[in-house]
Structures are given as C-alpha cells and as structure tokens.
Amino acid sequence: MGIHCLFNNLKGSVDKWLVKLSLKKNRNRLTCKEFSEMVHYFIDNELSTRERLLFQKQLEKCTACKEQFQVEQEIVNLIRSNVKKKEVPIALEEEIRQKVKIYELLQ
C-alpha cells in the first residue's frame, strides 16, 4: 500500500473517530458540519443505527444538508456506474475482514 493510500485511510479513521466523539454528547441533532463529515459513511452504510437516525433527521430538516447529500450521492452513483468490478479472491477478502475486526477491537 502506498503512502498516499495509508494517509487517506488514517485520515478517514481519524475523521470518523472525531465525529463519533462529538456524537457522544447525547445530543439528538447533528450540526451541518457533522452531517457533512458523515455523508460518505452514510452512503457506504458505515454508521451505527443511532448515527443513521441522526443523519436522516438532519437530512429531513436542513435544505443545505439535503442538497449536499444529493450532490454527493449523485457523484458516488456516477463513479460506481463507471467502475468495473473485479472479483477479489476469497482468501484475500477474508484476510482483510479479519484485519478490520482486529483494528476495530483495538479502537
């Protein structure tokens, strides 16, 4: 894995950790900034049930957040429709899943 990929993975983990930390304040609403930081996690189905509910609530209440989400979703859909899918060897997929589980346990 190149240094650029490593940096992006680390940055993504830190961003998600910061969002989770801010949500621990037992608030029942997201700020637009928090929403913006969570868009990709929502699209990739990486949020907890509570985070999804807060995200959807903000999506319904804020026009600016709704517009941002629609643009982001459209971009992701375009990318996904133009990217050729390749089969990943089952052994590699399992190895990655195990490493992710270990990483999550260490968090």
N, C-alpha and C positions, 0 to 999 in steps of 0.2 A: 504494500500500500504506500502510495506516495505521500510526501509531507503535506501536500495540499489537501488530500483526502483526510488524512489524520487530523489536520487542523479543523476542517469543516465538521468532522464527527465530534470532536471535542467541543467546538463552539455550539453545536446543536444540543449536546448533552448539558452544557452549562446553561444555555437559554432555557431549556425545559426545566432544569432544576430551579432556576430563578423564578419562573412562572409558578411552579408548584409551591415554592416558598412563600410567594406573595398570596397565594390562594389559601394558605393555612391560617389566615387571619379570620377565618369563619365569616367572611362576607358572603352575601348572597347575590353579588353583582360583580361583573368584570368592568374594568376601565377599558377604554378604546385601545390603549397601549397593550394591555394584557391580551385583549382579543386579537390584536394584530400579531402578537408573538405566538399565539396558539393556532392560527389559521392552518398552517401546514400540518400540525399534529392532528387537527380535526379531520382534514382531508384524508390523511393517511390512517385514520382510525386508531390513533395512539393515545387518546385521552381516557381518563377514568370516567366512570358514569357521572360522578359529580361535576367534573370538568366539562363534559359534553353538555350537561344540563345548563350550566352557567353560560357556556358558549352559545347554545341555542337561544337562551333567554336574551342575551345581548344582541344576537343576530335579529331577533324579532323587534327589539326596542330601538335600535340605533340605525338610522338610514345610512350613515357613513360606513359603519361596520358591514352592513349588508352589501353595499356597493363594493367594498374592498373584497369581501368574500366571493362575490360573483366574478370579479375580475380574476382573482387567484384560482378559483375553481375552473374557469374557462382556460386559463393558461395550463393548468395541470391536465385537463382533458385533451388539449391540443398536443401536449408533449406525449401523453400516454398513447394517443391515437397514431402518432408518427414514430414511435419507438418500436423496433422489432423485438419481440420477446424471444429469449433464448432459454432453453431448458438448463437448469442447474443440476449437476449431479446430486443425487440424494444424499450421498455421504458428506458432500460439502455443505449442503443445506442443513443437515443435522449438526454438523460441527459448528456452524455459525449460530444456530439456535442455542446450543449448549453454552457457547461463549457469551451470548447475550444474557442468558439466565444467570450465569455466574456474575457478569458485570452488574446486573440489576440487584443481585443479592448483596453485592459489595457497596451499593449506594446507600 
